[in-house]
Amino acid sequence: MRSSVLLYLVLGALGLISRPAWAQAGLNSKDLEDISHGRPTSTQNLNQANTVDERALAAAAAHVAHYYDPDWVPGSLLPIKGEPQPVPGLRYNLVHHWVEVRDAIVPGGVRLYPVGSLRGFVLNNAPGRPGHRFGAYRVGGAGRLLLEELTEGPVRLLLGYDLELVGAVRNAAIGVETQAAQFRRTSELYVAIPARPLAQPLAQPLALSQRTVLRLFGAAAGDMALYAQQHSLRYDNLTEVVQLVDHFNATLLPGP
């Protein structure tokens, strides 16, 4: 789903595969290849000055692109090195898998951050509001992905988002298109796996079943199974599995 083939499919479906469409974000073919493989892309190249026509294309693309949350919300960027950087408005683009930040200095007013330029970001990072934290993780051959961190602690559940292109539906009898082609959001569950200190965070897919979930708790699997039974938690329900993992992380005794 996250290969360069899918990227071209998505762009083609949006009508953005022409050369001017690449230019609307200051992209060239190498940039697109870098983004599709989760490699750092030149921020200067991404945010270079565009022509009026190219900026118009960018504005048009923003209306058809799909976002985790289409509204501009406060939050913070987590750079590869250094402290979090609060920003007044950002959003996560699921079409390109990059973060967009309002920035009056950049032509068009939007600065782009590919996955390779951040260790993560936080949405809704405002007083009194829960934040949605995303981190950059390497996932096998898929490269580096931005995954939402559903839990905090020794066991970290992660959720990745993507878009699936659903073709148009036609009524063959009358030759009329009854439903236009559209994108449908999909998600995949992951779990963070231990990595060496200072090494790039790693993640692997996780299937929801009693066996795979209880294996996350090691020697405490029996206690967690009892807790799940007492609270009627289902192992195939993500919300209830998050509750079980939160309980484990909260009660786990700190190490020496």
N, C-alpha and C positions, 0 to 999 in steps of 0.2 A: 504493500500500500504506500510505502514512503519512498519508493525507488524513484529514480529520475523518470522512468516511464510514466508513473502516476502523475508526477508533477506536470509533464507535458500534456497528459490527458486532461487534467484539471484546467490548465491554462487554455487548452484548445476549446474545452467546453465553454469557457467564459469568453471566448473570442479574443484572447490576449496573446496568442502565440506569434503574432507578427512582430517584426523588428521594432516598430514604434512602441509596442506594449512592453518589450524589454526595457526600452529607454525610459518608460514612465517611472521606473524605480531606479534608474541609473544602472541597470543590469546588463551584463553580456552573457554569452553562453557559458563561460567559465564560472561566473558567479552562480548561475542556475545549477551547474553541476556541483559546486561547493555546497550550496544550500541543501540540495537533495541528499547529500552525503553527510550533512552535519558538520562541515568544515568551516572554519572562520572565513568570513568574506570581508573584503575591505570596506570599512564603514565609510571612508571617504568616497569610494566608488558608488556605494549604495545611495549616498546622500548628495551626490554631485548635482550641480545646477541643471535644471531641465528647461526646455522651451515651454512656451505657453501651451502649445498643442499637447506636449507630453504631460504637463501637469493636468490638463483637462482629461486625458486618458486615465491618469491616476485617480482623479476624483470620480470618474465613471466606474472604475474598477472597485472603488471602495463600497459602492452601493450593491454590487453583486457578490463581493467577497464575504465569506462567513467568518464570524468571530466567536470566541468563547463567550464574550459578552459584547454586543455591538455598541454599547455606550462607552464613552470615555470615562474612566473611573480613576480616582487617586490610587497611588500605589508606590512601589519602589523597585528599582533595578538592583540586581545583585551582580556586580561586575566580577570578572574572573579574579581580580585582585582588588582589595580595598573594601571600604565600608559600603553599606547599602546607600543608594542614592534616591531620596524621595522625589517623586514627580507628580504634578497635579493631574495629569491625564494620560492613561495608557490603555491599550487593548491588545489582545492576542489574536493574530490572524491565523486561522486554521487552514487557509488555502496555501499560504507560503510558509507557515510554521515560523513566523518571526514576530517580534514584539514591536508595536508602533507606539511612539511617544510624541505627544504634542511638543513642538519646539519651534518658536517663532523665527529662530535663526536660519533654519533649513528652508530652502525653496519649497513651497507647498505646505509648510507648517508641520510636517510629520517626519520624524527621524525614525529610521528602521534599524532594528537590532536582530540580526540572524542568530540562530541557536548557538553558533560557535563563538559568539562575542559575549555571552553571559553565562554565569553559573546558575542563574535563575531570576525570578521576579515574583512580586506579590501584587495581587489585585485587591482593591477595596481596603488598602492599608490606611484606615482612618480611625480615629478614636471612637470606641464604642461599636465598631463594626468588625465582624470576623473577616480575616484575610484568607484569600485563596493563594497558597504558596505553590510555585512551580520550580522545579529544579532540572538542570540539564544532566541527563544520564546517558551512558553508552549502552546500547542494547544490541548485542550481537552484530550481525551484518547490516542492521538498520542504521548504524551510525549513532550520532548523538541526537536525542529527542528531548523535548521539553515535556515533563510529566508532572501532573498535579500531585502533590504530597497529601494524601488523605489522613495519614497518621504521623505522629512524632514519637521518636523513641527507638529502642532496639529493633523493633519490627516496623518497617515503613512500607505501607501500601501506597501504590502509585497508580495514577490513571492517565492513560494517553488518549488523545482525541485525534480524530481524522475525519475526512469527508468521503462519502461514497456517492458516486454519480449514479442516479437512478434514471433510466431512460424514459422517454416520453411514452404515454399510453395512447394507442389509437383504436378507434372503433372501426374494425375492418369492414363491417357491413355498410357503414355510411361514409367511410373514408375521412373521418374527422378525428383530430387529436383531442382527446378528452382530458388529458393531463400533461402539462409541459414537463420536460426534463428538469430535474431538480437535484440538489445535493441533500444528503441525509447524514447527520452527524453519527459517527460510530465511536466506540470507546473500547479500550483494551486494558485489562488489569495487569499490573506488574508488582513485583516486590523487590526492594533494594537488597543487594547482596553485599557481604563484607568486602571491602577493598583495603589495600594498603594505605597507611596514613599519607595524605597529600596526593593520593592517586585519584584519577577521575572516577566519580561515582558510577557504579554499575547497577543494572537492573535486568530482571528476567521475567518473562510472562508467568502469570499465576492463574491456574484454573481453580474455580471455586468448587471444592468438594471437601468432605469431612477429613479425608486422609491428607490432602495437600495443606489444608489450613492448620490442622493440628501439628503437622511437622514443623511449622514455623516456630513453635513454642519449645522445642527441644524437650528437656527433662520435665517441663511443666505442662506437657500435653495432657496428662490425666487431669490435672486441676482445671485446665481450661475446658476440657470436655465436660466436666461436672458443672462448671459455671454456665456453659452453653445450655446444658440440659435444664438447669434450675431456672434459667431465664427464657427458655423456649426459643433459643436462637438457631436460625437455620444457616447451614454452611453454604447454601447456594444463593443467599441473599446478601448482596454487597453491603447494604446499610448495617445489617446485623453482624456481619463479619468485622466491619470497622468497629462496632461496639465491643466485640470480643477482643480485638487487638488493642483497642484503647485501654480496656481493663487490664490486659497483660502488661502493657507498657507502664501503666500507672502503679501497678503493684509489684513490679519486678524490683528486687532489692538491688541497690547500687553496688557496683563492683568495688574492689579494694582500691 
